[in-house]
Amino acid sequence: MKDITKILPDLLVCGGAVCIVVGLTMVSVTAAFIAAGVFLIAEGVISAIGGDSA
């Protein structure tokens, strides 16, 4: 049982790091989707107004 008490803190630290990385990745992906959506909407608005999109 001594081994488990030694390993447990390492597992918690690794688990926390994984959660942080996954959380940051999810936030980054979500932000990328939002930015892409905003960009597409802006392109559509610019095109509708009459500007030429590159």
SULQUI-V732057 format. One record per residue. N is the residue number from 0. PSI is psi as a letter, one per 40 degrees, with the letter a starting at -180 (999 if undefined). OMEGA is omega in radians with two decimals (NA if undefined). Layout:
N,PSI,OMEGA
N,PSI,OMEGA
//
This chain:
0,e,-3.14
1,d,-3.13
2,d,-3.11
3,d,-3.12
4,d,3.11
5,d,-3.08
6,d,-3.04
7,d,3.13
8,d,3.12
9,d,3.13
10,d,-3.13
11,d,3.13
12,d,3.14
13,d,3.12
14,d,3.13
15,d,3.14
16,d,3.13
17,d,3.14
18,d,-3.13
19,d,-3.13
20,d,3.14
21,d,3.14
22,d,3.14
23,d,3.13
24,d,3.14
25,d,-3.13
26,d,-3.13
27,d,-3.14
28,d,3.14
29,d,3.14
30,d,3.13
31,d,3.12
32,d,3.14
33,d,3.14
34,d,3.13
35,d,3.12
36,d,3.13
37,d,3.14
38,d,-3.13
39,d,3.12
40,d,3.14
41,d,3.10
42,d,3.14
43,d,-3.14
44,d,3.14
45,d,3.14
46,d,-3.13
47,d,-3.13
48,d,3.09
49,e,3.12
50,i,3.13
51,h,-3.12
52,h,-3.12
53,999,NA
//
